[in-house]
Amino acid sequence: MWIDIFKFCISLFWAGSIAFVCHAKEAPIPEDPQDRLGPGLTSFFEREGSPPDYNVTRNHLHVGFRWQPYPNQPKNSEADIQRELGKVASYASFWYMSLHTLPHRKSLNYKNHPSSDALAIRHAVKLCKERGIKTELVLWQVPLWMNGGKTYPDFNKMPPDDQAIYDMVKATVQWFGEDVDYYAIFHEANHPKYWEGTWDELMKLFILPAARAIRDYEKETGDIKVVSTAGLSPSRDCKKWYNVQLESAELMGLIDNFALNLSDFNNGWGGGIPTWVTSVWSQMEYMDKRLHEEGYSDKGIVAAESWICWDGKRTVHGPEASGDTVESTLRIFGECIQRGLSLTNLPWTDNNSAWTMGLTKRIDYNGRLALLGEKLNPNFTGGPTIATRKLNLVGSDEKFTIKNDSSSFANNKFGAPYAVADDPNHTHYYIWRWFAQLSGGQNECLHHAVAGEEGNDIILTGVKDKDFMRMSSYDRTADRFIVLVAQRKEKKDPCELTISIPASIKKGARYNRDEKFVGEGFKEGEKVRVVWTTEDVEPKTGYRKNKISGDTNVVQVRDGKLTFSIPESRRLTSIVFESIL
């Protein structure tokens, strides 16, 4: 019924081009805009002074976004990074798709002929680095001039030899220099759409030469990079490709992390066609098991790509206000991060892809959408007005036009109508931000205790472990431990919850095995302040409700542990153990 009401509402609009806002009947919106807050410690991401400067390792934990900046629109990127998203994220991942970034042979001469796509990505990378946001490039696709292809589908063809890929990657890494911290090699390597050859050929002609190029750059410059393997399509057999990589002693000696896609087929439960993935977390458990079996316990596990469904189905198209968005994000991020995921991301904003929606909506950053007659929603935060649909904007900041007549856009509503029309963020943004507390904005944060890990566990008492997800990190910049606990299913009644974690960094089953940070934290008998909040979340908006919080409690380290009890915990609980000094 609310969809009919919404259709009626959007038929009316204010003067100019701003659409009248009508919220979904079953998505209660707080009357006071100041109460429109997501769960967690909302002041967590405010910063005074410069962010810390540190070198990333496989022990660091990041929650961020996947950014695909638009060519010839630098002001668009500059406006995007100024949004709250730029305060919250600790890292940004960029798909460096050579089909677009290296459209011509001369494009590899970055000094004289960089492509517009390559320049757009480098500009966005530098915007991130200025704010202390760590960056990752995902290097994939074979450019058409290299493989003899003529049309878009041809990028799955193989390169002429391994030297061609080595030279391509080496030149790219040199051009970005110290601005990029992480590299991922290839993407969805198990999908025939992206590679027509065998897996052995993929290893020989792309994966290994790319890894060698990155490590050779390191040796020549001393600029250390963290390198991961290829993310995998959840709709193809992932386990075989894991084994191909594990069987390459050279590759395993060159990489730091293993990568997977956080797919949302059936809300993370798998079911792609023809898939071997029963769920994203079972896939992660399999990776973890195989790495231990092969003697690679020191390799981290990272997300190559993540996306969230809006309608509880396999596709990403459907009404945002279904409530499924919140539950999917909680489930997929929670189940994977509590198992030790190091890098986690979601698309930064609505783009011109037919596949997925972003964490945030497009805004009229320079007023041109209004000039073009596009219907826009007001912004309750006071910022630029908000697009009411997905848009394909082609051209420069000053001259772009709307090109929504492409086949990928035809007859697709892309999740509209939105659950909260005048909110510049989508509902799952607020759940993403709750998890992002673990990486403390641009602070330096490490893996700490991992759920179920012997001697390094997050122990819950008074409740059943199977009903909860739990995860933790150590913020070296602020000298504090961060613990997040989420009920897997919403319960009507609050419950008493006691949380206990190690008071210092331990050598774990997968992280901190180099012992570089072991022992950091709090000493026996030391007094520590506890800041906490526990609350429920409105599933159709992502806003918090029933919040209880405190910041005056003090506990003492006893038997090497920090322990704290909350008498009436709710769906989402955030706890910070911080230094009193």
N, C-alpha and C positions, 0 to 999 in steps of 0.2 A: 504493500500500500504506500509506504513512504517513497517508493520510486516514482509513483504517480504524482505525489505531492511535490517531489523535487522537480519533475518535468514542468509542472505548473509554475513553480517558483522561478525557474531559470528562463521562463518565457517573459518574465518581467526584468527590467534592468534599470539601473540608475542613469542619470545624465552622464555623458561621456561613454565609456565602454565597460563600466564595472557592473558585473552581474549581481542581482539581488541574491543574498545568501539565505538558504533554507537548510537547516540541519536535519539529518535523518531522525525520524520520530523515536527510534529505539536507540539512539546514541546521545545520551544526556550530556549537555555541554555546560560547564560551570558558568554562572552568570558573570562573575568577576573574571576578566581576562588574566589577572594575576594568579588565579587558581587553576589555570590551564597548564598544568605541569605534569611531566612524566614522572615515573617512580625514580627513587634514588636520592642521593645527596645533591641537590640542584646547584649548589655553589661549588661543586667539586672541580669544575673546569675553569674557574676564574683564575687568572694568573697576574701576578705582580712581578715585573722584571722579565729578563730574558729566559727562554727555555734552556735546559741543560744541554751541553754538547757532549755526546758520548758515542762510542762505536758500538754498533749492534752486534749481538752474538745469537747463537741458536737458543740461548737461555732467556732471551727477552720475550715479553708477551705484548702483543699489539691487537687492538680492535680499531679498525679503520674503514675506509671506503674505497671502492674501485671507481676511478675517475677516468672518463673519456672526454677530454676537452675538445671543443669544436674548433676546427681550423679557421683562421682569420677572425676570431672573436676573442681577443685577449681580455677585453673589458668584461665579457661574460665570465671568464675564469676568475678575474679579480673580484667580481661581485660574489661569485660562489664561495670563495675561500673566506670572505668576510662574514658569512653566515655562521650560526652557532656550530654548524657541522665542522668548521675549521678550528674551533676551540676544543671540540670533543675528541676528534680523531687523533690517534697517535701515529698512524701511517696511512699512506695512500698507494694503491696499486694501479699501474697503468698498463693497458694492453698495447704493446708496441708491435702492431700488426704490419709487417713489412709490405704487405699488399698495398697499404695506404701510405705508410711512412717512407717507403722506398719505391715510389711508383716508376722511377726511371733509373737507369744505371748511374747517371750523373748525380742522383740523389745521395749516393753513398759518399760523395765528396761533400761532407757536411760543412766544411769551411766556406765553400763557394756556392753550393746548390742544395741547401736543405729544403725538404718539402714543407708545405704549409702544415701538414699533419705533424711532422716531426717538430717543427717550431712550436706548435700549440702545446705539445706534450712537454717539451723542455721548459716552456714558460710556466706551465702549471707545476712542474717539478720544482722550479726555483721558487715559486710562491709558497710551496709546502716547506721547503728548506728554510726560508726566511722565518717561518713560524715554528720551526723545530719539529715538523711532521716528517717522519722517516718515509722513504720512498722505495717502491719496487717497480721494476720493469719486467713484464712478461714478454719474452722474445719468441715470436712465432710467425708462421707463414713463410713460404718461399716466394719472393717477388717474381712477377711474370717475366720480367726481362732476363731473369736468371734461369728459369726453367723452360722458357720457350712458350709459355702460355699466352693466350690472347684475350680470354674473358675471365670474369670473376671466379667461376668454379675451378679454373685451372690452377689455383694456388695450391692444390693438393698434389701437384706433380713434384717430382724429386729434383733437387739441384744437380748440376753436372758432376760435382765432386765435393769432398769434404772441405777443401781449401776455400771454395766459394763461400760457404757458411762461416768458416773461421774468419775470413776477412770481413764479412758483413758484421758479425758480432763484435769483433775487435774494434772496428771503426766506430761502432755505436757506443760501446763502453767507454772508449777514449773521449768521445764527444761529450757524454754526460759527466764523465769524471767523478769527482767526489760528491756530486749532487744525488747520486743514486746509491742506496744502501743494500738493497736486495735485488737479486735477479732470479727469475724463473725461466726454465728452458722448455719451450714449446707449450702447447695448450691442447687439451683433449686429444692426446697423442693416439688414443685407441679408437678414434673415430675416422672412418675412411674418407669423410668429407675433407679432412685436413691433411691426409697423407695416403697416397695410393699405393705406396710400396709396402714391403714387409717391415715388421718391427726391427729386425736385424739391420735393415737398410736405414731405418730411421735413426737407430743408435749410431751407425757408422757415418751417415751423411749429415746429421743435424745435431743430435744430442751431445755426442762426445766432442766434435769440433767446437761447438758453442761453449761448452764447459771449459775446454782447454784455452779458448780465447780469453775468457774471463780470468782464469787463474794466471795466464801469462801476463795480462795487464797488471794483476796484483804484484807479481814478482818484479815487474819493471818500475812500478810506482810506489809500492808499499801501501796502497789504498785497498784495504781489505773489504771484500764483499761476502755476503751470505747468499748461498746459491741453493735453489731447490729444483727438484725434478718436475716433470710435466704434470699438470692437472689432468684429470680423466673425465671423459663423458660418462655420466651415470647410466646412460642408455646402451652402453657396450660393456663387454667383459673386462672389468678392471683388474681382476686377480692375475690374469695372464701377463698383463703389462707390468704389474708390480714385480713379477718373477723375472721378466726380461731385464728389468733394471737391477734387481738384486743379484742377478747372475753376472753382472759386469763389475768386476773388481775395480777397473779403472774409473768407471762412473761413480761408484760408491766412495772412492777416494777423493773425488772432485767436488761432491755435493755435501751440503750441511743438512738439508731438510728433504722430507718426502711430502708430496703435495696431493691433495684430493679436492674434488668439488663438493661443496655443501649443497647438494641438490635438494629441491623441494618437491620431487615427485611424491604425490600422496602425502604431503606434509612431512617429508623426510623419511617416510617409511619405504621408499623405493617404489618399484613397479613400472619403471620405464620399459619401453619395448625396443629391442629384446634385452632386458636388463638382468644382470647377475647381482645387483645391489639390493639387498633386503631393506637396508636403512643406511643413512649416512654415518651413523655412529657405529653400526656393525662393520661397515667398511673400514672405519678408523680403527676399530678393535683388531680387525684382520691385519691391517698394516702394522700396527703396534706389535702383534704377535710375530709376524714374519721378520720384522726388523730385529727383534730379540733373538729369534731362532738363528738368524744369519750372522749374529755378532755385531749388529749395528745399533746397539742400545743408545748410543750417543747422538743419533740422528733425530732431529726434531720433526714434528708433524704440523703442516700448515695447510690453510685453505687457499686453493688457487682461484676459485670463483664461488660466489654464493648468490642465491636468489630465493625469494620468498613468494609462494603462491598467495593469491587473494581470495580464492573461492573454494579451497579445500579439494581441488581437483588437480589433475596433472599439469594443466596449463596455468599460465599466470593471468588469465583474463577473467574478470568477474568483479562484483561489487566490493569495494574496500570495506564497507561497513558491515560485512558479514561477521566480523569478529575473528575470522580465521587467521588474519594477518598477525595479530598479537600472539595467538597460540602457536602458530608455526615458528615465529621468531624465537619465542621462549624455548620451545622444544628443541629446535635444531641447534641454536647457539648454545643452549644449556647443556644438552647431551654431549656435544662435541668439545666445548671448552673444558667441561669437568673431566674429560678424558685426556686432557693435555694438549689441546690445539694451541699453536703459538701465534699464528696470523689469521685473523678473521675479518672479512670485509663484506660489504653490501654495496650495490651501485649508489653513487652519490646523489643523483637527481634524475628526474624523468628526462630521458633523452629521445633520440629518434629511432630507437630500436623497437621492433614489434614484439620483443620477447618479454621484457620485464619492466617493472616500475622501480623508481629510485627511492631513496630514503626521504628525499625532499621533492617538492614540486617546482616546476619552472616559475620563475618570477620575471616580471617586466623590468629588468634591471636598468634599462636606459630609456624606457618610455616608448620604444618603437612598436611594441605589440599593440598598444592603445592607438597609435597613429595608423596602424594597418587595419583598425576596426575589429580586432580580436576581442571577444568577450572575456572579461577578467573578473576575478573575485577580489573583494577587499582583503586586506591582511590584518588580522587582529593584533599583530605585534607592532603595527605602525610602519612596517617596511613596504617595499614595492608590492604592487598588486600581483595576483597569482593567476596563472593560466588555468583554464577550466578543462583542458584536455592535453594530450600529448601533441607536441609540435615538431615538425621537421623544418628547422630554420637554416636556410642556405644563403651564404654570403657573409659580408663583413659585419662588424658591430653596427655600423651606420647605415648599411644598405641591405641587410638580410631580408629575405622574403619567406613566406610560409609555403612549403611544398608538401602538402598532406595528401596529394593525389597518387602517391606511389602505391604499388600493390600491397606492400607490407602494412600500410595504414588503412586501406579500404575496409569499411564495415567493422572496424575494431573500436571498441569504446575504451579499452585500456584501463579498466578499473573504475572509471567514472560512472555514476556520480561519486564524489569523494565523501568519506565519512564526516569530515569537518571541512567544509568548503573554504573557510577563511583562515585555516591553519596552513602556513607555508610548508609544514612537515607532514609526511604521511604517518599513519598510525604506528607502523612498525619502527619508525625512527626512535620513538620513545623507549622501546624495548632495547633496540640497539644501543642507545645511550646508557641505559641501565647497565648493560654488560661492559660498556666502555669505561666504567668506573675502574675496572681492573687494570687499565693501562694509563689511568691518571692524566688524561689529556696528553700533553707533550712531556710529562715527567718520564724518568727512566724507570721502567717497571719490569720485574723478573717473575718467572714462574716460581710459585712457592708450593705449598702442599697440594697434592693431587688426590682426589676422592678415591678411597680404597687402597692407596699405596701404603704398604707395610712400613711403619716407622716414620711415615711422612704424610699422614692422613688428615683429613678434616673430619673430626669426630662429632657427630650429632647424638645427643642423648635426650630421652623423653619422647622421641619420635622414631618411626621406621625409616631406614635409609632408602628403601624402595619408593617412598613417597616424595623424595626430595632430590634436587640437583644441587651440588655445592662446588665452589671453586674459589681460589685465592691467588693473590700476588703480593709481591713486596715492592713498594715504591721507594727506591733508593734516594730519590731527590728529596722527598718529604719525610723519610725515615718512618714508614708506616706500613702495616699489613692491611690488606683489603680483602674482605671475605664477602661473597655473595651466596645467598641460599634461596632457592626457589622451589615452591611446591609444584610438583608435576601437574597436579590438577587443583583447581580452585576449590577451597572448602569454605563453608559458610561460617564456621566457628573458628576463632583463633586458638592457637595451642602454645603451650610452654615449650621453649626451644633453648637448649644449651649447646653452644659451639665451642670447640677446643681445637687449637692449631699449634704446631711447633712455634716456639718464640724466636727461632732463628732459622736461616736457610740451611737445608739439609742436602746431602748428595742424594739425588733422586734416582728412580729407576730409568728415567730418560733425560731429565734436565738437571743442570748444575753438576754434571758428572766430571767436568773439568775442575771443579772445586774452586773456581775463581771467586765466587761470591759466598761460598759456604761459611757459616758462622755469623753473617751479617744479620742484624735484628736486635733483639733485646736480651739482656743477661739475666741470670737467675736472681730473683729478688727485686728486679727493677720494676718500678711503678710505671704504668702505662695508662693513658687516657683512652676511653672508648667513646666513639661517636657512632650513632646508629640510627637507622630508621627502618620501620617495617610497615607494610601497606599492601593494599590490593590494587588491582589495575582494572580500569574499565575496558573490556575487550573490544568494544566497537570504536574507541577513540585513542586508546593508549594512555589516557590520563590517569593519574593516581587517585585513589580514594581510600578512606579509612586509615589515614596515616597516623602513626605514633612514632615519636622520635625522642632522642636524648643525647646530651653531649657533656654531661658532668660526671659520668661514672669513671672510677679509677680502679684498675685491677693490678695484681702483682704477678710476675712470672713465678710459677711454682712447678717444680719438676720439669723444667724446660718447656712449659706450655703456657699459652694464653687462653683463658676460659672466661666465657661471659654468657649470661642467661637473659632471655627475653620472655617475660611471663605470658604475653599475648602476641605471639608472632602471627603474621598474616602471609599472603601469597609470596611477596618478595621482601627479602630482608637484606639490608646492606649494613655491614659492620666495619669500622675502621679502628684498628689499634695503633695509636700514634704516640710519639715521644712527647713527654711533658716538657722537656727542655726547649 
